[in-house]
Amino acid sequence: MEPLAKARNLLLGSALVLLSVGVVMIYSASAIYAFESMGDSGYFIKRHLAYLALGAVLAFWAASMDIHGLRKHALPILGIALALLAAVLIPHVGYSTGGARRWFKILGFSFQPSEFLKIALIISGKILSFSQSPPPITFPDLAEATNVSCFLL
């Protein structure tokens, strides 16, 4: 087995173990509350599994994307992320919880634009830091960009 495939399998296995532990912890922490308040002890676990399935579909979609095609979209993605971050501060657009206005609620779903900005910074930070002829993007390069973006946020 080649080293890259071994690393990929190790990463996938670690992620699956963490997801499994998370599912068990969510069920054990919420089953009684869900039964008392919702009438279904599996309410929160079903909801969590639905979000995990959606996340898996999006992860496979992102993994199949051509990373070189993102180069031409890096600045628009960053611009959209910054515009969303500014829009959350507009009254009646952003949703306030606990005194902080940092959420959007759309069709029953809520999300923080800062999460989208993290991804946009990773994409644009690495892609825009190239010179005229960019070198090929490797996994360590993306990991370095992720570390820098996480440090900045």
C-alpha positions in Angstrom: 0.0 0.0 0.0 1.4 3.4 -1.0 2.0 5.9 1.8 -0.6 8.4 0.6 -3.3 5.7 0.6 -2.2 4.5 4.0 -2.5 8.1 5.4 -5.9 8.5 3.7 -7.2 5.3 5.2 -5.9 6.4 8.6 -7.5 9.8 8.4 -10.8 8.3 7.2 -10.7 5.7 10.0 -10.0 8.3 12.6 -12.9 10.5 11.4 -15.3 7.5 11.5 -14.3 6.6 15.0 -14.8 10.2 16.2 -18.2 10.4 14.4 -19.2 7.1 16.0 -18.2 8.2 19.5 -20.1 11.5 18.9 -23.3 9.7 17.9 -23.2 7.5 21.0 -22.5 10.5 23.2 -25.3 12.5 21.7 -27.8 9.7 22.2 -26.7 8.9 25.8 -26.8 12.6 26.7 -30.2 13.5 25.1 -32.4 10.4 25.1 -34.2 11.1 28.3 -34.7 14.8 27.6 -35.9 14.1 24.0 -38.4 11.5 25.3 -39.8 13.9 28.0 -40.0 17.0 25.7 -40.5 15.5 22.2 -42.1 12.2 22.9 -39.3 10.4 21.0 -36.1 9.3 22.6 -34.3 9.3 19.3 -35.3 12.8 18.2 -31.9 14.3 18.5 -30.0 11.3 17.3 -32.1 11.2 14.1 -31.5 14.8 13.5 -27.8 14.4 14.1 -27.6 11.5 11.7 -29.5 13.5 9.0 -26.9 16.3 9.4 -24.1 13.7 9.2 -25.5 12.3 6.0 -25.8 15.8 4.5 -22.2 16.5 5.6 -21.0 13.3 4.0 -22.6 14.1 0.7 -21.1 17.6 0.8 -17.7 16.2 1.7 -17.7 13.8 -1.2 -18.8 16.6 -3.5 -16.0 18.8 -2.3 -13.4 16.0 -2.7 -14.5 15.5 -6.3 -14.1 19.2 -7.2 -11.2 20.3 -9.3 -9.1 22.4 -7.0 -7.5 24.3 -9.9 -11.0 25.5 -10.9 -11.3 27.3 -7.6 -8.4 29.6 -8.6 -10.7 31.8 -10.7 -13.4 31.8 -8.0 -11.2 32.6 -5.0 -11.8 36.3 -4.9 -15.6 36.1 -5.4 -15.8 33.4 -2.7 -13.9 35.6 -0.3 -16.1 38.6 -1.2 -19.3 36.7 -0.6 -18.0 35.5 2.8 -17.1 39.1 3.8 -20.5 40.4 2.6 -22.3 37.7 4.6 -20.2 38.6 7.7 -21.2 42.3 7.3 -24.9 41.4 6.5 -25.3 39.5 9.8 -24.9 42.8 11.6 -27.9 44.4 9.9 -31.0 44.4 12.1 -33.7 41.9 11.1 -31.3 40.1 8.8 -28.9 38.6 11.4 -30.4 36.6 14.2 -29.4 37.6 17.7 -28.8 35.0 20.4 -27.4 35.7 23.9 -26.9 39.4 23.0 -24.6 38.6 20.0 -25.8 39.0 16.5 -23.9 36.3 14.5 -26.4 33.9 13.0 -28.6 33.7 9.9 -31.8 31.7 10.0 -33.0 30.6 6.6 -35.8 28.0 6.2 -35.5 26.7 9.7 -31.7 26.3 9.4 -29.2 28.5 11.1 -25.6 29.1 10.3 -22.8 31.5 11.2 -21.2 33.3 8.3 -17.8 33.1 10.1 -17.8 29.4 9.4 -18.1 30.1 5.7 -15.4 32.7 6.0 -13.0 30.1 7.5 -13.3 28.0 4.4 -13.1 31.1 2.1 -9.8 32.2 3.8 -8.3 28.7 3.4 -9.2 28.7 -0.3 -8.2 32.2 -1.1 -5.3 32.5 1.2 -3.4 29.6 -0.5 -4.5 30.2 -4.0 -3.9 33.9 -4.0 -0.5 33.6 -2.4 1.0 32.0 -5.5 3.3 33.9 -7.9 2.7 34.0 -11.7 3.1 30.2 -12.2 1.6 28.4 -9.2 3.1 25.2 -8.0 0.8 22.2 -7.7 -1.3 22.2 -4.6 -0.5 19.4 -2.2 -2.0 18.2 1.1 0.7 19.8 3.3 0.1 23.2 1.5 -3.6 23.0 2.4 -2.8 21.9 5.9 -0.5 24.9 6.3 -3.2 27.3 4.9 -5.7 25.7 7.4 -3.4 26.2 10.3 -2.8 29.9 9.4 -6.5 30.6 8.9 -7.4 28.9 12.2 -4.7 31.0 14.0 -6.1 34.2 12.4 -9.7 33.4 13.4 
